[in-house]
Amino acid sequence: MNIRLIVIASLACSGCQALFHVESVGPAADGAPGTDAAGDSIDSPNLAFVTSMKIAPGSLGSVDAADAMCSSLAAAANHPGHYVAWLSSSTSRATSRIGAAARGWVRPDGRPFADTLVDIAQGRIWYPLRVTETGQDVATTGVAGDVVVATGTEADGAASIYTCDDYTNASSSRAVGAGLADNAPYGWTSLMGAICSEPARLYCFGIDHIAPVTLTPESTRHAFVTVNDLTSGGGVAAYDQDCATEAMGAALTGTYRAAIATTSQSAMSRFTPGAPWVRADGVTAIDSSGALLAPVLFGPSGGFDVTVAWSGAPSLTQVAPDSASSCGDWTVSASTTLGLTGNITRSGHDAFGGIPNPCNNGLRVYCLQD
């Protein structure tokens, strides 16, 4: 069934413009605390995941039923412990239901999601919560509805006014606050609304552990989104020049080019194969094969905006499907020609090639270090 979407909310996140640095990754593990090399007791991080199962939000019955669903799915996937759904009601907010004691969340694949609830509320989120309890990455299916997650929760953890009457009313005329699993930190919880009668996923958070989770960048090769809005018309060289200029202005060393496709060349083929690319906060945004792991999102100095970027193709590894998609290989600047662009807050299909835009529009560009 196709998910119908209703835009109902946008994020106003204090602290989101700050550049935050992190140093190491805690162990990805389930169960009871263990010991370190010295024999001292250590705790392991909590698990957080998006559910493999979809359910109509208005048919849940209560937030307690959502918690039971999370715990059941986790147990079936051999993840022990207690789990709470990231779901708010008129009487309880998601953060209070998780509780102040729990700390440190990683995905089932071991990549860190966030350290504390305060971090989550302030947008300090690392990898999008797009992996299910069984390890499936829902952002790679190519199905738009697979990344829709019912939350009933605003960006700061407070309850949305849209909760399907506390998950008891599946009337199709009502909506539930929802986010996108491939989006972080901007719209993972409160970007839009989904229909109460149509199946959506849930987020689940383990609550048994208090292990701090931090991050070690796995590469020194950088990726960023331009601060400048750029029109088509100057060819690929014009985009390359802006990438180089902005990198220099941010004191980034090395050679930078635009990650942009033409009819004869994919974006990825413009770069030397090798190490993955990290954002300003150390998150690996693009792996060495060209797969997007997290939104590129950040500018060269760390701040970010909510906008779209030129791409020319549906992914980093594809050539432009036709001349129009790449604005005539970026030589055409006309309102009548629509080039492919992507949403910089997304890490699935819509991050590249999901949004046609007139070629005379000024938009951002993805830049990668060679």
C-alpha angles and dihedrals in degrees: 000000000000117000114233113212130210120192107225108148146027131201123258101182122178113215095021093120093058119104110230125197124207131186118199145014120239120221117281103229145135131221135026128358116275134197134265128229090280093053095252119141115259131181127225127225124266120253121241125185146157113247122259087212125072124211135179103257093218090057097055094090096209145355087260089062089052090052090051090051091052093049092046094051091046093050092048088054091049095254106137126204140055123312134193126197117239089240131127131202135189089273103036136036124218094244094052091048091054090047134220095266099066117088139169122039129196130177122246089262090057098251111134120249103183142324106224140007088247089057091050092050090050094049097254094142123140117191120019114256092243101128120095127222088263093052099257115146104221092193091069099059095082090226112124095211093054092077097046111113126186111224112150082207136116125223093268093051095259121134119270119227086236109078105130088254090306091318095301101103120070094179108145089223091069130075138208126215107256144174140197122258093215092054125087142196096348109051109004093118112014112025100113148335133272129203113267093225097051123084118257136165129255133219117237127201128195112226106187102088139065102194115141112237122207135164138243114201108238095206143026094215108107137216127190144161118244119256090213124078108233130197126208121253105082097075127236090304091067092055091046090053093053091048090052093046094049092046091052091048089055092048092247111153126215136045119311129193136176115268093223134133132230130188090267103034136045119222092246093053088065091070136067110254115246137081123029123253124252131201124234090272094054097256114139102241098174127025124219092267093056097257115144112235099172136002111283086219102142126097121229092275097041107263120116141204135196109251145100134271134212114257112155094207140049092254144008091260099052132081120233107282091223142352094268092055090062095038089250090314087312096302096104122082106181135129090224094063118073119207125193119260136172138220108252093209092061131079101191131069094308091063087076130029098350100112123050113211134183109267092233091063119109107235139158127267131215112240126198133188115241 
